Amino acid sequence: MYSGAVIPAREQLRFQFFTNGKKDFWDKHTEADARQHVANDPDRYQFTNTDPMTPLKTITTPGLWLFGSKDIQIPVGLSIEHLNALKAQGKPFEYCLFPLLDHNTSLSASSEPSTIALNWIKSRSKKKAQRTS
């Protein structure tokens, strides 16, 4: 999953309002700033607060998340923290973090995210074929 948030919708929206689309956001703010804002900022809109952790706790299908450290759409650090909690519960989830990329990892000049995704899919196909033979 390219840049998929693993946090409740309202937390993601708080983060997006905080970053305000500013490409230089991470040059001026820390992870601690972002976490404080996500945890404490009042909601601007009363959206239904869906939480991807709820369905992810029930899924047994392997998943791969591709994140860019400079993402200003989702709080990557919190998403990775939540993925690690799911992994600790035995969920077959993985992630890759690209330090120089932002939210649109698949649209970057680097082919690395797509290559990693394709190789991951191929490895899953090989494992499935080995189990059925």
C-alpha positions in Angstrom: 0.0 0.0 0.0 1.6 3.3 -1.1 1.5 5.8 1.8 -1.5 4.3 3.5 -2.3 5.8 6.9 -2.6 3.4 9.8 -4.2 5.9 12.2 -7.7 7.1 12.8 -9.2 9.5 10.2 -9.4 12.4 12.6 -5.8 12.1 13.6 -4.8 12.1 9.9 -6.9 15.2 9.3 -5.4 17.0 12.3 -2.0 16.2 10.8 -3.0 17.5 7.3 -4.3 20.7 8.8 -1.1 21.1 10.7 1.2 20.5 7.7 -1.1 22.7 5.5 0.5 21.3 2.3 3.8 23.0 3.1 6.6 21.1 1.4 9.2 22.4 3.9 7.1 21.3 6.9 9.7 18.8 8.1 12.5 21.4 7.8 10.7 23.5 10.4 8.9 20.9 12.6 9.9 17.8 14.6 8.2 14.4 15.0 7.4 15.5 18.5 5.6 18.7 17.2 3.5 16.6 14.9 2.6 14.0 17.6 1.6 16.8 20.0 -0.6 18.4 17.5 -2.2 15.2 16.4 -3.0 14.2 20.0 -4.2 17.6 21.2 -5.6 19.8 18.3 -9.3 20.2 18.3 -11.1 18.7 15.3 -12.2 21.2 12.7 -14.9 19.0 11.2 -16.8 16.1 12.8 -16.0 13.4 10.3 -16.7 9.8 11.2 -13.6 8.7 12.9 -12.8 5.5 11.1 -9.8 3.6 12.4 -7.9 1.2 10.0 -6.6 -0.7 13.0 -10.0 -2.2 13.5 -10.1 -4.2 10.2 -6.3 -4.6 10.1 -6.6 -6.6 13.4 -8.8 -9.2 11.6 -6.8 -9.5 8.4 -4.5 -12.4 7.7 -3.4 -11.4 4.2 0.2 -10.1 4.1 0.5 -6.4 3.5 3.3 -4.0 2.5 3.3 -0.3 3.2 5.6 2.1 1.4 6.2 5.4 3.2 8.2 8.5 2.5 9.8 10.2 5.5 8.9 13.7 4.1 5.2 12.8 3.9 2.9 15.8 4.8 -0.4 13.9 4.2 -0.1 11.3 6.8 2.0 11.0 10.0 4.3 8.2 9.0 5.9 7.8 12.4 2.6 7.1 14.0 1.5 4.8 11.2 4.7 2.8 11.5 4.2 2.6 15.3 0.8 1.1 14.7 2.1 -1.3 12.1 4.7 -2.5 14.5 2.1 -3.1 17.1 0.1 -5.2 14.6 3.3 -7.1 13.6 4.0 -7.8 17.3 0.5 -9.5 17.4 1.7 -11.7 14.5 0.2 -9.9 11.6 2.1 -10.5 8.3 2.7 -6.8 7.6 5.9 -5.1 6.4 6.9 -1.6 5.5 9.7 0.3 3.8 10.6 3.8 4.6 12.2 6.1 2.0 14.0 8.9 3.8 14.0 11.3 0.8 10.5 10.8 -0.5 7.1 12.3 0.4 3.6 11.0 0.2 3.6 10.1 -3.5 6.2 7.4 -3.4 4.9 5.8 -6.6 5.2 9.1 -8.5 8.7 9.9 -7.5 11.7 10.0 -9.8 13.0 7.0 -7.9 12.0 3.6 -9.2 12.9 2.0 -5.9 9.4 2.0 -4.3 7.9 0.3 -7.4 10.7 -2.2 -7.6 10.3 -3.1 -4.0 6.6 -3.4 -4.4 6.9 -5.6 -7.5 9.6 -7.8 -5.9 7.4 -8.2 -2.8 4.4 -9.3 -4.9 6.6 -11.7 -6.8 8.0 -13.2 -3.6 4.4 -13.7 -2.3 3.5 -15.5 -5.5 6.5 -17.8 -5.2 5.6 -18.6 -1.6 2.0 -19.4 -2.6 3.1 -21.6 -5.5 5.5 -23.5 -3.2 2.7 -24.1 -0.7 0.4 -25.5 -3.4 2.9 -27.8 -5.1 
